[in-house]
Amino acid sequence: MATKEAIIKELTKLEAVLQDKKLGDLTLALYQKALLHFPEEVLARAVAELIKTCRYFPTIAEILAVADPILQDYNLKRLRQIEEDRLNECRKFVYYDFATNRVYCRAQPEDSCECARTGDRSKCRMWELLDELRRKDWIENNRAAGQAPAGAPEQQEGSHADQR
């Protein structure tokens, strides 16, 4: 979350560029209180956008109207990154046994994979990944034998499925 100093810095930028309003202590305190929950990166992006679009110093509501969509985008990107990091962590424990042509999980309770520590494999993305790999193996094996299920996706070279 943004510090009071970061908020003052961003508001000072707006004040310097727009030059139609000088912020008093009470006004500054109100702006700080309203903007305190935004991460500094979001606030900086919002101020950059406001500098491009505003002719006058923005009200708190105008700043919030610009900053809220930026915050939603920021949070979505963070959640995707967290999920991707978690999935990459789980991928470390996926083992493909070429001799048996099977995919196994080798996570142990001391590993960083959350499901291995808790014993609750139902919430782990690794099991989704394993199921996906097993399905692909099964489809490919049955396709080779001419028995692929109806609706099974055709695997094409260079497809997104190959890149996993």
C-alpha positions as CSV (number, residue, x, y, z in Angstrom):
1,M,0.0,0.0,0.0
2,A,1.1,3.5,-0.7
3,T,2.8,5.4,2.0
4,K,1.8,9.0,2.9
5,E,5.0,10.2,1.4
6,A,4.3,8.4,-1.9
7,I,0.8,10.0,-2.0
8,I,2.2,13.4,-1.3
9,K,4.8,12.9,-4.1
10,E,2.1,11.9,-6.6
11,L,-0.2,14.8,-5.6
12,T,2.7,17.2,-5.8
13,K,3.2,16.1,-9.4
14,L,-0.4,16.8,-10.2
15,E,-0.2,20.1,-8.4
16,A,2.9,21.1,-10.3
17,V,1.5,20.2,-13.7
18,L,-2.0,21.5,-13.3
19,Q,-1.1,24.6,-11.3
20,D,-4.7,25.6,-10.6
21,K,-4.9,24.5,-7.0
22,K,-2.6,24.6,-4.0
23,L,-3.3,21.8,-1.5
24,G,-3.8,22.8,2.1
25,D,-3.0,20.5,5.1
26,L,-6.7,19.4,5.5
27,T,-7.2,18.8,1.8
28,L,-3.9,16.8,1.7
29,A,-5.0,14.7,4.7
30,L,-8.3,13.9,3.0
31,Y,-6.6,12.9,-0.2
32,Q,-4.1,10.8,1.7
33,K,-6.8,9.0,3.6
34,A,-8.8,8.2,0.4
35,L,-5.8,7.0,-1.5
36,L,-3.9,5.1,1.2
37,H,-5.2,1.6,0.1
38,F,-3.7,1.9,-3.4
39,P,-0.3,0.3,-4.1
40,E,2.3,2.9,-5.1
41,E,2.6,1.5,-8.6
42,V,-1.1,1.9,-9.2
43,L,-1.2,5.4,-7.8
44,A,1.7,6.4,-10.0
45,R,0.0,5.0,-13.1
46,A,-3.2,6.8,-12.2
47,V,-1.5,10.1,-11.7
48,A,0.3,9.7,-15.0
49,E,-3.1,9.1,-16.7
50,L,-4.6,12.1,-14.9
51,I,-1.8,14.4,-16.0
52,K,-2.6,13.4,-19.6
53,T,-6.3,13.9,-19.3
54,C,-7.2,16.5,-16.7
55,R,-7.3,20.3,-17.2
56,Y,-7.9,21.0,-13.5
57,F,-6.7,19.4,-10.3
58,P,-8.9,16.2,-9.9
59,T,-11.2,15.6,-7.1
60,I,-10.9,12.4,-5.0
61,A,-13.7,10.9,-6.9
62,E,-12.0,11.5,-10.2
63,I,-8.7,10.0,-9.0
64,L,-10.6,7.0,-7.7
65,A,-12.5,6.6,-11.0
66,V,-9.1,6.4,-12.8
67,A,-7.2,4.4,-10.2
68,D,-9.9,1.7,-9.5
69,P,-9.6,0.0,-13.0
70,I,-5.9,0.2,-12.8
71,L,-6.0,-1.5,-9.4
72,Q,-8.3,-4.2,-10.7
73,D,-5.8,-4.9,-13.6
74,Y,-2.9,-4.8,-11.1
75,N,-4.6,-7.3,-8.8
76,L,-5.6,-9.6,-11.7
77,K,-2.0,-9.6,-12.9
78,R,-0.7,-10.4,-9.4
79,L,-3.2,-13.2,-9.0
80,R,-2.2,-14.7,-12.3
81,Q,1.5,-14.4,-11.4
82,I,0.8,-16.1,-8.0
83,E,-1.1,-18.9,-9.7
84,E,1.6,-19.3,-12.4
85,D,4.3,-19.4,-9.7
86,R,2.4,-22.0,-7.7
87,L,1.9,-24.1,-10.8
88,N,5.6,-23.9,-11.7
89,E,6.4,-25.0,-8.2
90,C,4.1,-28.0,-8.5
91,R,5.6,-28.9,-11.9
92,K,8.9,-29.6,-10.2
93,F,7.3,-32.7,-8.7
94,V,5.8,-34.1,-11.9
95,Y,7.7,-37.2,-13.0
96,Y,7.2,-38.9,-16.3
97,D,8.3,-42.5,-16.3
98,F,9.3,-43.4,-19.8
99,A,9.5,-47.1,-19.0
100,T,5.8,-47.3,-18.0
101,N,4.7,-44.3,-20.0
102,R,3.0,-42.8,-16.9
103,V,3.0,-39.5,-15.1
104,Y,3.6,-39.5,-11.3
105,C,3.7,-37.1,-8.4
106,R,6.8,-37.3,-6.3
107,A,6.0,-34.5,-3.8
108,Q,6.8,-35.3,-0.2
109,P,5.5,-33.6,2.9
110,E,8.7,-31.6,3.3
111,D,8.5,-30.2,-0.2
112,S,7.2,-26.7,-1.0
113,C,4.1,-28.0,-2.8
114,E,1.2,-27.1,-0.5
115,C,-0.8,-30.3,-1.1
116,A,2.2,-32.4,-0.1
117,R,2.6,-30.5,3.2
118,T,-1.1,-30.6,4.1
119,G,-2.0,-33.9,2.5
120,D,-4.9,-32.4,0.8
121,R,-4.3,-33.1,-2.9
122,S,-7.8,-31.9,-3.9
123,K,-6.6,-28.2,-3.9
124,C,-3.3,-28.6,-5.7
125,R,-2.9,-27.5,-9.3
126,M,-0.3,-30.3,-9.7
127,W,-3.1,-32.9,-9.8
128,E,-4.9,-30.9,-12.4
129,L,-1.6,-30.8,-14.4
130,L,-1.1,-34.6,-13.9
131,D,-4.7,-35.3,-15.0
132,E,-4.2,-33.1,-18.1
133,L,-1.0,-35.0,-18.9
134,R,-2.6,-38.4,-18.3
135,R,-5.6,-37.4,-20.5
136,K,-3.2,-36.3,-23.3
137,D,-1.3,-39.6,-23.0
138,W,-4.5,-41.6,-23.1
139,I,-5.9,-39.6,-26.0
140,E,-2.6,-39.9,-27.9
141,N,-2.3,-43.7,-27.2
142,N,-5.9,-44.3,-28.2
143,R,-5.6,-42.0,-31.3
144,A,-2.6,-44.1,-32.4
145,A,-4.7,-47.2,-32.0
146,G,-7.6,-45.5,-33.9
147,Q,-9.8,-45.4,-30.8
148,A,-9.6,-41.7,-29.7
149,P,-12.8,-40.6,-28.0
150,A,-15.3,-38.4,-29.9
151,G,-14.5,-34.7,-29.4
152,A,-10.9,-35.3,-28.4
153,P,-8.9,-32.4,-29.5
154,E,-6.5,-32.9,-32.4
155,Q,-3.0,-32.2,-31.4
156,Q,-1.1,-30.0,-33.8
157,E,2.5,-29.2,-33.9
158,G,3.3,-25.8,-32.3
159,S,-0.1,-25.7,-30.5
160,H,-0.4,-24.2,-27.1
161,A,-0.9,-27.7,-25.6
162,D,2.5,-28.8,-26.9
163,Q,4.3,-25.9,-25.2
164,R,3.4,-27.1,-21.7
